[in-house]
Amino acid sequence: MLLLQTKCGTAYEQDKVDSWLSASKQWLDSRYGSRIVRAELHLDEATPHIHAYFVPLDEKGQLRAKHFFDGRQKMREFQDSYSEATEHLGLERGIKGSRAQHQEIKDFYSVVNAGIEPDSSLTQLQLQAKAADRDRAQAKKQQMEATAKALALENELFDRRIKELEAQVAFWQQQTQQLRDLDLEDVAWELGLDYDQQRWRGHGHIINIDGPKFYDFAPDQQKGSGGAIDLVMHVNQCNFRQAVVWLHERFGEASVERAALAHVKNRAADIIQTEPRPQFTPPVEDKSNWTAVERYLNQFRGIPSDCVQMLHSQGLVYADDKQNAVFVMRNLEGQRNGAFLRGTRGENNSFLGYSKGTKRSDSWFYFSLGGKANDKTSRAILCKSPIDAISRAMLEYLIRGDVPPERTVYMAIDDIKSLPLERLQKVPNIVVAFGNDKSSDAAAQRVLELMPQSQIKKSKASDWNQQLLDYGRQLRQQQQQQDDELSL
């Protein structure tokens, strides 16, 4: 923001100052237009003058003060332009290159401060007129002093506000930089994207992350940017304030490593406290597709019909309008905070992923069997996916012939980041059943380090669902063999 100072070079006379003020205003409007943000008249110095503040935007909208005042030639043109705008008032432009000073308005103050001495050459009427002139001048002086004090106070408040705004801008630059410095891979994971073939995929995005920058290679995106805020705005299609609140919800109190966002919570209350919290909206249920989803889970995945119906009646599994199986994810208090989708339409449907808005670090697909409903959980089975968790439960049921005697929770945890460590540490018996590949084994070993009461169980097949399918096939073969023997 730049300050322009224009002056009226004559002795102070109200009517002339008013005319000069009007001409100066017209000149400022015509020359700078909407760039002017403030203009104020000052009468507290030797010469009445105007302070005008304007933003030096050039024709391209760029901040460039040099565009207006760089060099003697531009300053000379600036002065010539103002002289032409005020010459009709009888004001003359000073001699170019002259070092002369502006004339003081001492004549005005001499009239104010001088007494009226007797003068035998003046008539009584002239003496009265002279006294009236002095009284008017005294009143104008008092008015000028009061105006000057008011303007000085206003300028002080204005300067203070500018400093407050500058401090606020500096603070937000610092805070937004802290938000942008979050690990983008952690943010992408929380956004429900999955890392596959060196890209983060999901919700129609194919995102490459390179340090603090990202680029979306999806055909209908083809753009990139940098920082956590921009990544959230891009994937969630939200504004800046909503992105800040989303990041605070996911990272604000998670751990000491998220201290930057905890700082934002304490200092940026105007956003965190006033912006509505993002609420997860579950996929809309389509009851007409449930028969197809149920058939998929029963026939293609080998899950017994009574188990599918039990989960469906509890609202943990249902069908959406795209015939996806929706596995509802809840926090440990039972609130729905997300959903995992599995495609069922067609023979080779490989679609899977998280519904947009899912809070992956604070929601899980889980269900409990055995014991009484109000019993404390004494056993936890951790699997990598909802279908694996259901399959593991059904294998135990089929082999045992009944539900487990102790209260057992079956939970899907696809990443160590989402492990509800504080709650699970209170469970005396934990089975880590992630699978039998190398990545699953590494994750299971990490859980064992964090919770020594755990034990690792590997599936004999590629995963627990395949083992359930294999076990079902064996049962059918045994049953067929028994039927054949009886028929003989």
Backbone torsions as a table, in degrees:
resi	resn	phi	psi	omega
1	MET	NA	132.8	-178.9
2	LEU	-110.4	156.1	179.8
3	LEU	-112.0	124.9	173.5
4	LEU	-104.0	135.9	177.1
5	GLN	-122.5	119.1	178.4
6	THR	-117.1	145.5	-173.4
7	LYS	-128.4	153.4	173.4
8	CYS	-105.2	117.7	-169.8
9	GLY	-87.6	6.6	-179.8
10	THR	-99.0	168.7	174.0
11	ALA	-63.1	152.2	-174.8
12	TYR	-69.0	115.9	170.9
13	GLU	-137.5	129.4	-169.1
14	GLN	-57.9	-44.0	-177.3
15	ASP	-66.2	-36.7	179.2
16	LYS	-70.7	-39.3	178.2
17	VAL	-62.7	-39.8	179.2
18	ASP	-62.4	-43.5	179.5
19	SER	-64.6	-43.5	178.9
20	TRP	-64.2	-38.9	179.0
21	LEU	-62.1	-42.8	179.4
22	SER	-64.9	-43.1	179.9
23	ALA	-66.0	-39.1	179.8
24	SER	-65.4	-40.2	179.1
25	LYS	-62.0	-44.2	178.8
26	GLN	-62.3	-38.8	179.9
27	TRP	-66.1	-43.8	178.2
28	LEU	-61.7	-43.3	-179.5
29	ASP	-63.1	-44.4	-176.2
30	SER	-71.4	-31.4	-174.9
31	ARG	-88.5	-37.1	-173.2
32	TYR	-120.6	-16.9	173.1
33	GLY	52.8	-128.9	-175.1
34	SER	-71.3	-7.7	177.3
35	ARG	-69.0	-23.3	179.9
36	ILE	-71.4	126.5	178.8
37	VAL	-110.2	-16.0	179.6
38	ARG	-167.5	143.8	174.5
39	ALA	-144.7	135.6	-176.2
40	GLU	-141.7	139.6	179.7
41	LEU	-86.9	132.3	177.7
42	HIS	-116.0	126.7	179.5
43	LEU	-121.6	16.6	-173.9
44	ASP	-98.8	10.6	178.8
45	GLU	-125.6	-174.2	-174.2
46	ALA	-62.5	-34.1	-177.5
47	THR	-124.4	129.4	173.8
48	PRO	-55.6	137.4	-178.4
49	HIS	-152.6	165.5	-178.1
50	ILE	-119.0	133.7	169.3
51	HIS	-101.3	118.4	178.9
52	ALA	-118.2	130.3	-179.5
53	TYR	-106.9	128.4	177.3
54	PHE	-141.1	156.0	179.0
55	VAL	-91.1	120.1	-174.5
56	PRO	-78.7	69.7	176.7
57	LEU	-90.8	128.9	177.1
58	ASP	-83.0	-172.7	-176.0
59	GLU	-63.5	-22.4	-179.8
60	LYS	-93.2	5.3	179.2
61	GLY	80.0	17.3	-179.3
62	GLN	-100.3	146.5	177.8
63	LEU	-76.8	111.1	-178.8
64	ARG	-147.4	96.4	177.9
65	ALA	-65.8	-33.9	-179.4
66	LYS	-61.3	-26.8	178.8
67	HIS	-59.4	-27.3	-175.7
68	PHE	-102.8	-34.3	-169.4
69	PHE	-132.6	19.4	-177.0
70	ASP	-83.4	112.0	176.0
71	GLY	96.7	159.7	-177.7
72	ARG	-64.6	-35.7	-176.2
73	GLN	-63.0	-43.1	179.9
74	LYS	-68.8	-36.9	176.7
75	MET	-66.1	-37.6	178.6
76	ARG	-66.4	-41.8	177.3
77	GLU	-63.6	-37.9	178.2
78	PHE	-61.0	-45.2	-179.3
79	GLN	-69.5	-39.2	177.7
80	ASP	-61.9	-40.9	-179.4
81	SER	-62.1	-42.3	-179.3
82	TYR	-70.2	-36.1	179.1
83	SER	-62.3	-42.4	179.2
84	GLU	-64.0	-33.2	-178.1
85	ALA	-74.1	-19.9	-175.2
86	THR	-119.5	2.8	-176.5
87	GLU	-66.8	-24.0	178.8
88	HIS	-68.8	-12.4	177.8
89	LEU	-87.7	-0.9	-178.0
90	GLY	89.7	6.2	177.2
91	LEU	-82.6	133.9	-179.4
92	GLU	-108.9	139.8	178.1
93	ARG	-71.6	141.3	178.8
94	GLY	-65.5	161.9	179.1
95	ILE	-67.0	129.3	-178.2
96	LYS	-60.7	128.5	179.7
97	GLY	85.9	-3.4	-178.7
98	SER	-72.5	151.2	176.5
99	ARG	-106.5	15.7	-178.9
100	ALA	-67.3	149.8	-179.8
101	GLN	-96.7	154.4	176.5
102	HIS	-65.5	144.7	-179.4
103	GLN	-68.7	137.0	178.7
104	GLU	-73.9	161.5	176.8
105	ILE	-101.2	39.8	-178.2
106	LYS	-63.9	-27.5	179.1
107	ASP	-60.1	-39.1	180.0
108	PHE	-62.8	-46.8	-178.5
109	TYR	-70.5	-28.1	176.6
110	SER	-66.6	-34.4	177.0
111	VAL	-68.8	-38.7	-178.4
112	VAL	-66.9	-44.5	-170.8
113	ASN	-88.4	-17.3	-176.5
114	ALA	-75.6	145.3	174.1
115	GLY	-85.4	172.1	177.5
116	ILE	-102.3	101.7	-179.6
117	GLU	-86.8	148.2	179.3
118	PRO	-59.7	136.4	178.1
119	ASP	-137.5	111.9	-175.4
120	SER	-64.8	-18.0	-179.1
121	SER	-79.9	-12.8	-177.5
122	LEU	-95.8	141.6	175.7
123	THR	-79.9	168.8	178.8
124	GLN	-60.8	-38.9	180.0
125	LEU	-64.6	-39.1	179.8
126	GLN	-68.8	-38.3	177.0
127	LEU	-63.5	-40.3	178.6
128	GLN	-64.3	-40.0	179.0
129	ALA	-64.5	-40.8	178.9
130	LYS	-64.1	-40.9	177.8
131	ALA	-65.1	-38.6	178.3
132	ALA	-64.3	-38.6	177.5
133	ASP	-62.0	-42.4	179.9
134	ARG	-64.0	-41.3	179.8
135	ASP	-64.0	-40.9	178.0
136	ARG	-64.4	-41.1	179.6
137	ALA	-65.1	-40.1	178.2
138	GLN	-62.7	-41.0	178.9
139	ALA	-64.8	-40.5	178.6
140	LYS	-65.3	-37.0	178.3
141	LYS	-63.2	-46.0	179.1
142	GLN	-62.2	-39.9	177.8
143	GLN	-63.5	-42.9	179.6
144	MET	-62.7	-42.1	-179.4
145	GLU	-65.7	-41.3	178.2
146	ALA	-64.3	-42.1	178.4
147	THR	-63.4	-40.4	-180.0
148	ALA	-63.4	-41.9	179.1
149	LYS	-64.2	-42.8	179.8
150	ALA	-63.4	-42.3	179.7
151	LEU	-67.2	-37.0	178.4
152	ALA	-62.9	-42.0	177.9
153	LEU	-64.8	-42.9	179.7
154	GLU	-63.4	-40.6	178.4
155	ASN	-64.6	-38.4	178.1
156	GLU	-62.9	-43.5	178.3
157	LEU	-66.2	-39.5	179.9
158	PHE	-63.7	-44.5	178.5
159	ASP	-63.1	-39.2	179.1
160	ARG	-64.4	-40.7	179.0
161	ARG	-64.5	-39.5	178.0
162	ILE	-61.0	-42.8	179.4
163	LYS	-65.0	-39.1	177.9
164	GLU	-62.7	-43.0	179.1
165	LEU	-64.8	-41.4	178.6
166	GLU	-62.4	-40.8	178.3
167	ALA	-65.9	-39.0	179.5
168	GLN	-65.7	-41.8	178.0
169	VAL	-61.8	-43.8	179.4
170	ALA	-62.8	-39.9	179.1
171	PHE	-63.5	-46.5	-177.8
172	TRP	-67.9	-32.1	174.5
173	GLN	-62.5	-40.7	178.4
174	GLN	-66.0	-44.7	-177.0
175	GLN	-68.9	-43.8	179.5
176	THR	-64.8	-31.7	176.7
177	GLN	-66.8	-38.3	176.9
178	GLN	-63.2	-39.5	177.9
179	LEU	-66.8	-40.3	-178.7
180	ARG	-68.7	-22.8	-177.7
181	ASP	-81.0	-2.4	175.8
182	LEU	-61.3	148.4	177.9
183	ASP	-62.5	119.9	-175.7
184	LEU	-66.3	-27.6	178.6
185	GLU	-69.3	-36.3	174.9
186	ASP	-64.7	-40.9	179.8
187	VAL	-66.2	-42.9	179.6
188	ALA	-61.6	-40.0	178.4
189	TRP	-62.5	-44.5	179.2
190	GLU	-66.0	-27.2	178.1
191	LEU	-74.8	-3.3	178.7
192	GLY	88.6	15.2	177.7
193	LEU	-88.4	149.7	179.4
194	ASP	-117.3	139.8	-178.0
195	TYR	-83.0	118.2	-177.7
196	ASP	-149.7	127.6	178.6
197	GLN	55.9	45.3	175.9
198	GLN	61.9	23.9	176.1
199	ARG	-136.9	152.9	173.8
200	TRP	-95.4	117.8	-170.4
201	ARG	-120.7	148.4	176.3
202	GLY	145.7	154.7	179.1
203	HIS	54.0	31.7	178.6
204	GLY	82.3	13.1	-178.3
205	HIS	-115.9	147.9	172.3
206	ILE	-131.0	94.0	-166.7
207	ILE	-109.4	129.8	172.4
208	ASN	-99.9	133.0	179.8
209	ILE	-113.8	126.9	179.5
210	ASP	-129.6	91.6	-177.2
211	GLY	64.0	-123.0	-179.0
212	PRO	-86.0	1.7	-176.3
213	LYS	-114.8	157.1	177.5
214	PHE	-143.2	157.5	176.3
215	TYR	-142.8	135.6	-178.7
216	ASP	-100.1	114.7	-177.9
217	PHE	-90.6	1.4	179.1
218	ALA	-58.3	141.7	-174.8
219	PRO	-54.6	-35.7	-177.4
220	ASP	-94.6	9.3	178.9
221	GLN	-113.7	-74.3	176.6
222	GLN	51.8	54.3	177.0
223	LYS	-156.5	163.0	-178.8
224	GLY	-147.5	176.1	179.3
225	SER	-166.6	-156.5	-178.8
226	GLY	-145.8	147.7	174.9
227	GLY	93.5	157.7	-176.2
228	ALA	-65.5	-40.2	-178.6
229	ILE	-61.5	-47.3	-178.6
230	ASP	-64.3	-36.5	179.4
231	LEU	-65.2	-43.1	178.4
232	VAL	-65.1	-43.7	179.0
233	MET	-60.7	-37.5	-177.8
234	HIS	-70.0	-49.1	-175.3
235	VAL	-75.1	-43.4	-177.9
236	ASN	-85.0	-8.0	-178.8
237	GLN	53.0	53.4	-178.0
238	CYS	-125.1	175.2	179.6
239	ASN	-91.0	-179.7	-174.8
240	PHE	-61.1	-48.9	-177.3
241	ARG	-61.9	-41.4	179.8
242	GLN	-65.7	-34.9	178.4
243	ALA	-66.8	-40.7	178.5
244	VAL	-61.3	-45.4	179.9
245	VAL	-64.9	-41.3	178.8
246	TRP	-59.4	-45.1	179.6
247	LEU	-65.3	-39.2	178.0
248	HIS	-63.9	-41.1	179.6
249	GLU	-61.7	-37.0	-176.0
250	ARG	-86.4	-35.3	-170.4
251	PHE	-118.9	-10.6	-169.0
252	GLY	-58.6	-39.6	-175.8
253	GLU	-126.2	17.7	-172.6
254	ALA	-69.9	-43.0	-176.2
255	SER	-166.6	174.1	179.1
256	VAL	-62.8	-31.7	-179.5
257	GLU	-64.3	-16.9	179.2
258	ARG	-96.0	26.0	-173.2
259	ALA	-59.5	-31.4	-179.6
260	ALA	-59.2	-41.7	-179.2
261	LEU	-77.3	-28.8	174.4
262	ALA	-63.4	-36.0	176.7
263	HIS	-63.9	-40.6	177.3
264	VAL	-61.0	-39.6	-179.3
265	LYS	-60.4	-41.6	-176.4
266	ASN	-75.0	-31.6	-172.6
267	ARG	-104.6	-20.0	-174.4
268	ALA	-111.8	52.3	-174.8
269	ALA	-64.6	-26.9	-176.6
270	ASP	-64.6	-26.4	175.6
271	ILE	-92.8	-52.0	-173.5
272	ILE	-62.0	-35.9	-175.8
273	GLN	-88.3	-28.0	-174.6
274	THR	-98.9	-28.5	-177.8
275	GLU	-75.8	130.8	-179.8
276	PRO	-59.0	140.4	178.2
277	ARG	-70.7	138.0	177.5
278	PRO	-67.1	124.6	-179.4
279	GLN	-103.3	134.2	178.4
280	PHE	-72.0	132.3	177.4
281	THR	-111.1	111.0	-178.1
282	PRO	-63.7	151.7	173.4
283	PRO	-56.6	141.4	-178.2
284	VAL	-68.7	131.7	-179.4
285	GLU	-74.5	137.5	174.8
286	ASP	-120.7	99.8	-173.9
287	LYS	-65.0	-24.7	-179.1
288	SER	-68.3	-18.9	-179.9
289	ASN	-96.3	-3.2	-175.1
290	TRP	-64.5	-38.1	-179.2
291	THR	-58.6	-41.8	180.0
292	ALA	-68.1	-40.1	179.1
293	VAL	-67.7	-41.2	178.4
294	GLU	-61.9	-41.6	179.1
295	ARG	-62.9	-40.6	179.1
296	TYR	-61.1	-48.6	-177.8
297	LEU	-65.0	-36.3	-177.7
298	ASN	-79.3	-51.6	-172.7
299	GLN	-86.6	-41.5	-176.1
300	PHE	-85.4	-31.1	-178.4
301	ARG	-105.4	-7.4	174.8
302	GLY	73.9	18.4	-179.5
303	ILE	-86.3	126.3	-177.7
304	PRO	-55.6	146.0	-176.1
305	SER	-60.4	-39.9	-178.0
306	ASP	-65.5	-31.7	176.1
307	CYS	-69.2	-43.8	178.7
308	VAL	-60.1	-44.2	-179.9
309	GLN	-66.1	-36.9	178.2
310	MET	-62.1	-47.7	-179.9
311	LEU	-65.4	-36.7	179.3
312	HIS	-67.0	-42.4	-179.4
313	SER	-66.8	-26.9	176.8
314	GLN	-83.7	-1.2	179.7
315	GLY	76.1	18.8	-177.7
316	LEU	-93.5	-19.0	177.8
317	VAL	-139.7	133.0	174.6
318	TYR	-155.3	-178.7	-178.1
319	ALA	-110.2	143.7	174.4
320	ASP	-103.5	-173.9	-174.5
321	ASP	-71.2	-13.1	178.2
322	LYS	-101.0	11.5	-179.3
323	GLN	64.1	30.8	172.1
324	ASN	-84.4	146.2	169.4
325	ALA	-79.9	121.3	-178.1
326	VAL	-101.0	114.3	177.0
327	PHE	-99.6	112.3	-173.4
328	VAL	-73.8	132.7	179.2
329	MET	-108.4	135.2	-177.3
330	ARG	-128.8	156.6	170.1
331	ASN	-79.3	-179.2	-173.8
332	LEU	-74.3	-8.6	173.1
333	GLU	-94.4	-0.1	177.2
334	GLY	94.6	0.6	179.7
335	GLN	-76.7	135.0	179.2
336	ARG	-72.8	115.9	-179.7
337	ASN	-120.6	4.1	-178.6
338	GLY	178.8	-179.7	178.4
339	ALA	-156.8	143.5	174.3
340	PHE	-108.7	131.0	-175.8
341	LEU	-107.9	140.8	176.4
342	ARG	-133.4	121.4	-179.3
343	GLY	-66.9	140.1	179.8
344	THR	-126.6	-9.2	-175.2
345	ARG	-80.9	129.6	179.8
346	GLY	89.2	166.9	-174.8
347	GLU	-78.2	-35.9	-174.2
348	ASN	-118.7	41.7	-179.6
349	ASN	-73.3	117.0	-178.4
350	SER	-108.0	9.2	-177.4
351	PHE	-67.2	133.5	171.4
352	LEU	-156.9	154.9	180.0
353	GLY	162.3	177.1	-177.2
354	TYR	-95.4	141.5	174.7
355	SER	-65.0	141.5	-177.3
356	LYS	-60.0	136.4	-179.0
357	GLY	96.4	-5.7	-179.5
358	THR	-62.8	132.9	175.6
359	LYS	-91.2	90.7	-171.5
360	ARG	-65.3	-30.0	-178.0
361	SER	-85.6	-4.1	-178.0
362	ASP	-139.5	32.0	175.1
363	SER	-159.1	145.1	-176.5
364	TRP	-145.0	154.2	167.1
365	PHE	-87.1	121.3	179.5
366	TYR	-154.2	157.3	175.2
367	PHE	-153.1	160.3	-176.1
368	SER	-121.3	146.0	176.2
369	LEU	-136.3	158.4	174.4
370	GLY	82.5	161.4	179.4
371	GLY	60.8	-154.9	176.5
372	LYS	-107.0	156.6	-174.6
373	ALA	-59.9	-32.3	-177.6
374	ASN	-96.0	6.5	176.6
375	ASP	-71.1	150.7	173.2
376	LYS	-71.2	146.0	178.5
377	THR	-69.0	122.4	179.8
378	SER	-110.7	-4.9	-178.0
379	ARG	-149.5	136.6	179.2
380	ALA	-130.8	131.2	176.9
381	ILE	-111.1	116.9	-177.7
382	LEU	-103.1	122.5	178.6
383	CYS	-123.9	173.3	-173.3
384	LYS	-90.2	-17.1	-177.7
385	SER	-148.4	161.3	177.4
386	PRO	-57.7	-43.2	-178.9
387	ILE	-66.7	-35.8	176.2
388	ASP	-66.2	-40.0	179.4
389	ALA	-63.3	-42.3	178.3
390	ILE	-66.3	-42.1	-179.0
391	SER	-63.0	-42.5	179.0
392	ARG	-62.3	-41.7	178.6
393	ALA	-62.6	-41.8	-178.7
394	MET	-69.6	-32.8	175.8
395	LEU	-63.8	-43.6	178.2
396	GLU	-63.4	-40.0	-178.7
397	TYR	-65.7	-45.6	-177.5
398	LEU	-67.6	-38.4	-178.4
399	ILE	-73.7	-42.3	-178.4
400	ARG	-78.4	-33.7	-177.0
401	GLY	87.9	4.4	-179.9
402	ASP	-162.4	170.0	177.2
403	VAL	-70.7	157.0	-179.6
404	PRO	-62.8	146.6	-177.9
405	PRO	-69.0	-30.1	-179.8
406	GLU	-96.9	156.0	179.4
407	ARG	-66.7	117.4	-174.3
408	THR	-123.0	131.5	175.8
409	VAL	-106.5	132.8	176.1
410	TYR	-107.4	121.6	-170.5
411	MET	-132.4	138.0	177.3
412	ALA	-95.3	121.4	178.4
413	ILE	-132.3	109.2	-173.9
414	ASP	-91.5	-6.8	-178.0
415	ASP	-154.7	146.4	-179.5
416	ILE	-61.7	-22.8	-179.5
417	LYS	-63.3	-28.8	-175.4
418	SER	-99.0	14.0	-178.5
419	LEU	-69.9	119.8	178.0
420	PRO	-77.4	72.0	-167.7
421	LEU	-59.5	-45.6	-175.4
422	GLU	-60.3	-40.5	-179.3
423	ARG	-74.9	-41.4	-176.6
424	LEU	-69.9	-26.1	179.7
425	GLN	-63.0	-19.5	179.5
426	LYS	-87.6	-6.8	-179.6
427	VAL	-90.3	122.7	-173.6
428	PRO	-70.1	-27.7	-175.0
429	ASN	-128.9	114.6	-178.3
430	ILE	-124.3	129.8	176.0
431	VAL	-110.2	119.8	178.6
432	VAL	-95.4	104.4	-174.1
433	ALA	-117.9	65.7	-174.4
434	PHE	-82.9	-22.9	-176.4
435	GLY	136.1	-166.7	-177.1
436	ASN	-126.8	13.6	175.6
437	ASP	-88.1	171.6	-173.7
438	LYS	-65.1	-42.3	-178.6
439	SER	-65.4	-38.7	178.3
440	SER	-66.7	-38.3	180.0
441	ASP	-66.2	-39.2	178.7
442	ALA	-64.6	-41.8	178.3
443	ALA	-65.4	-40.2	179.3
444	ALA	-63.9	-40.2	178.2
445	GLN	-63.4	-35.4	178.4
446	ARG	-66.6	-39.8	176.9
447	VAL	-64.1	-39.9	179.9
448	LEU	-62.2	-36.8	177.4
449	GLU	-66.1	-39.5	-177.7
450	LEU	-76.6	-32.3	-177.6
451	MET	-132.8	92.4	-175.5
452	PRO	-61.3	-19.1	179.3
453	GLN	-75.8	0.8	-177.7
454	SER	-82.9	159.9	170.2
455	GLN	-137.3	147.1	-176.0
456	ILE	-99.8	131.7	175.8
457	LYS	-124.3	122.0	178.9
458	LYS	-100.2	142.9	176.9
459	SER	-74.0	148.1	177.5
460	LYS	-73.7	-35.4	177.2
461	ALA	-89.4	-171.2	-178.3
462	SER	-64.2	-31.9	174.6
463	ASP	-155.0	177.2	-174.9
464	TRP	-70.9	-28.6	177.7
465	ASN	-69.8	-39.8	177.5
466	GLN	-65.7	-35.8	177.2
467	GLN	-66.2	-38.2	176.4
468	LEU	-63.3	-42.5	178.5
469	LEU	-62.5	-43.4	179.5
470	ASP	-63.5	-41.5	-179.7
471	TYR	-66.0	-41.0	177.1
472	GLY	-62.5	-38.1	178.7
473	ARG	-65.7	-40.6	178.0
474	GLN	-63.5	-41.4	178.7
475	LEU	-62.3	-41.6	179.9
476	ARG	-66.2	-39.6	178.4
477	GLN	-64.7	-41.7	178.0
478	GLN	-63.9	-41.3	178.8
479	GLN	-64.8	-40.6	178.3
480	GLN	-64.3	-39.9	179.4
481	GLN	-64.8	-41.0	178.1
482	GLN	-65.1	-40.9	178.9
483	ASP	-63.8	-39.0	179.1
484	ASP	-65.2	-40.1	-179.6
485	GLU	-66.5	-38.5	179.6
486	LEU	-67.8	-34.1	-178.3
487	SER	-70.5	-22.2	177.2
488	LEU	-77.2	NA	NA
